[in-house]
Amino acid sequence: MAKSETSVGSEDPSSSRPWESYHTVFTNAKAGMEGVDKEKVQRIVYEMSKGSKYFENEEKKEAYTKQKIENMRIQYSKLTAQDISHHQKIADKKILELEATRDLSRIWLHVDMDAFYAAVETLCNPSLKGRPMAVGSMSMLSTANYEARKFGVRAAMPGFIARKLCPELLFVPVDFQKYNHYSNLTRKVFQKYDPNFLAASLDEAYLDITSVCKERGIMSGEVAEELRESVHLETGLTCSAGVGPNRLLAKVCSDINKPNGQFVLPNDRSAVVTFISSLPIRKIGGIGKVTERILKDVFGIATCEEMLQKSSFLCGLFSRSSADFFLSVGLGIGGTDTPQYRMRKSISNERTFSATEDEVLLIQKLVDLSEMLSADMKKEGLFGRTLTLKLKTASFEVRSRAVTLPSYISSSEEILKHASKLLKAEFPVSLRLMGLRMSHFSEDKNGIPPDPTQKTLSNFILSGDASGGKTSDYRPLVSDVCDNTFSVDENCCPTYCAETSCDLHDSSMENQASDSTYSCHVIGNINEELNETVVPQSSEPQPKVNEPTDTDHTIKSDKVDSYVGQLEASSCDRWEAGVNCANDEAGSVSDQKQLFLWVDDYKCPICGIELPPSFIEERQEHSDFHLAEKLQGEESGNHHRSFMPQQRAAQRGHTGSSSRQKKKQKPSPTASKYVPIDAFFVKTNQNF
């Protein structure tokens, strides 16, 4: 049946089955759902969702996805035979380069606990065994056991839809303390086989078992079986394992014989090529439902082997990093090295609940989140400066509010104090999710910078003396078209950053591979303005800068009254012009939002590090790290940018009328345009 061209869920008179065009995460099959009547599930999900806020959000996301597909088709149709031939040569060369990097010397094992949360609850309450059960509530499910999956019930599904699919379904509340306990038990087992194992989540991990196989002289399959048995003896839980020559293939293999099974892919090139050739592209971590639809609808690619057959089009229409990823998948090449330990960039927690606008209840949930975040930080000895509040409204609008503090904190009282200001500024609001994230950690673990008396270059640029006092002729300039910057005392005032996402992206309602979102972001960096602060202005002409069109709002020192920002259509146009079809996240329409967008849904646009969408927590931590850097830079960078144009303007003004200058400028030593570097620095009274 031809796909409907109308938006998802719209009533097409020519179609008697509107649910067939309703693409939602709930209808994607997981392990244990092989025999489910997919059409029945899709119809019930459609009927139960229709008219809801979630349904409206899905319509927006679907419209955005269709636009991406249409844009890609237009680009596809413009390729000439000469273009295709050129890109084919590039693809062939890249395939040879990738083939040369193939490493078959390592043996990787991916272990995945079976329906982890549900299994833990069943272990603690044997009466649940054999009965359809899900962990969660009528609002949202965290997971479902295999008995419930036979009815189409799965994780990230609202409980009221799950109850419609399975009337006998039992609900068990979430207990993360219990899940963390059993997760730690499994990790003790993993450590015996690989001390440097990579934990992907509470219930899965990657282990390099190369050394174990060599030292003990046993096959990889024996190691996998022994590890699974050890986990069962230690915890009473079952797990599934996959063994392959790299992490990408090992993860695919672990899903083949679920639950309580294993699959071993030999370290042989021909075996790998045969295995990958018929593998559906959606089985690959990093390819979500949007990328899958684009590859299928535009290029007719459904299997990994077909990526190599259409390599010229992939190289011609996708970015270099995306094309490289697709070709690597087609060859069955993945990561084999053990990533080096990196310092944690952020720590966070969030909770989903029934939508409520009760301010007392929301504050209580914020108290709970603050205590949990503080406990996690103290456990690792962390102190942070940048606190981010994540909110999801009843209409699935996602908002982020951040504040950079003048000192490092870790106590629940301090976290709650600043988080409450961010939350109260949003009232009245109806929320269904709330989260807190701390980043920008101190370099040592005592909550104090390594040397608090050590001054930076910006201290001397912005101060008239070594004590850090500001010069009287300092005046800030608007530094960016997206920023509304207010005068602050940088030594005592936190910096607030507001971000609003109308896309409704919800990691708790999606697969491991992230899906598309429809977004329009409004970002504003807001500093608390001191009461009665007056910024001295000069009559001297200033360089022309881009100024925001929004009206400036006054920010009181003890309360954030509003968040301001500007929507940039030009950035949206640039995004549409260069559609990134491998990105399962929605594009941003703000230049600053590029800080949070992963190029081709795989590569950080700031530092170039590559992380697949399935690494949700790692990507959040990485984005927060750059956000913290940006906020920290703005505290001194705004003043720095303000000062430099002023000095340059003074130099230019020196050759004109001296009556226009407030202060006598030091004449240039030569008539050339050369400006001594010391002209850009305010002299201090300190002798070096």
Secondary structure as GFF3:
##gff-version 3
##sequence-region A 1 688
A	DSSP	three_ten_helix	18	21	.	.	.	ID=ss1
A	DSSP	three_ten_helix	25	27	.	.	.	ID=ss2
A	DSSP	alpha_helix	38	49	.	.	.	ID=ss3
A	DSSP	alpha_helix	53	77	.	.	.	ID=ss4
A	DSSP	alpha_helix	81	100	.	.	.	ID=ss5
A	DSSP	beta_strand	108	113	.	.	.	ID=ss6
A	DSSP	alpha_helix	116	124	.	.	.	ID=ss7
A	DSSP	three_ten_helix	126	128	.	.	.	ID=ss8
A	DSSP	beta_strand	133	136	.	.	.	ID=ss9
A	DSSP	beta_strand	141	144	.	.	.	ID=ss10
A	DSSP	alpha_helix	146	149	.	.	.	ID=ss11
A	DSSP	alpha_helix	159	165	.	.	.	ID=ss12
A	DSSP	beta_strand	170	172	.	.	.	ID=ss13
A	DSSP	alpha_helix	176	193	.	.	.	ID=ss14
A	DSSP	beta_strand	198	201	.	.	.	ID=ss15
A	DSSP	beta_strand	204	208	.	.	.	ID=ss16
A	DSSP	alpha_helix	210	216	.	.	.	ID=ss17
A	DSSP	alpha_helix	220	235	.	.	.	ID=ss18
A	DSSP	beta_strand	239	244	.	.	.	ID=ss19
A	DSSP	alpha_helix	247	254	.	.	.	ID=ss20
A	DSSP	beta_strand	262	264	.	.	.	ID=ss21
A	DSSP	alpha_helix	269	277	.	.	.	ID=ss22
A	DSSP	three_ten_helix	281	283	.	.	.	ID=ss23
A	DSSP	alpha_helix	289	299	.	.	.	ID=ss24
A	DSSP	alpha_helix	304	309	.	.	.	ID=ss25
A	DSSP	alpha_helix	311	317	.	.	.	ID=ss26
A	DSSP	alpha_helix	320	331	.	.	.	ID=ss27
A	DSSP	beta_strand	346	356	.	.	.	ID=ss28
A	DSSP	alpha_helix	359	379	.	.	.	ID=ss29
A	DSSP	beta_strand	384	393	.	.	.	ID=ss30
A	DSSP	beta_strand	398	409	.	.	.	ID=ss31
A	DSSP	alpha_helix	412	424	.	.	.	ID=ss32
A	DSSP	beta_strand	431	441	.	.	.	ID=ss33
A	DSSP	alpha_helix	457	462	.	.	.	ID=ss34
A	DSSP	beta_strand	495	501	.	.	.	ID=ss35
A	DSSP	three_ten_helix	507	509	.	.	.	ID=ss36
A	DSSP	beta_strand	521	527	.	.	.	ID=ss37
A	DSSP	alpha_helix	569	577	.	.	.	ID=ss38
A	DSSP	three_ten_helix	591	596	.	.	.	ID=ss39
A	DSSP	alpha_helix	616	654	.	.	.	ID=ss40
A	DSSP	three_ten_helix	658	660	.	.	.	ID=ss41
A	DSSP	three_ten_helix	677	680	.	.	.	ID=ss42
###
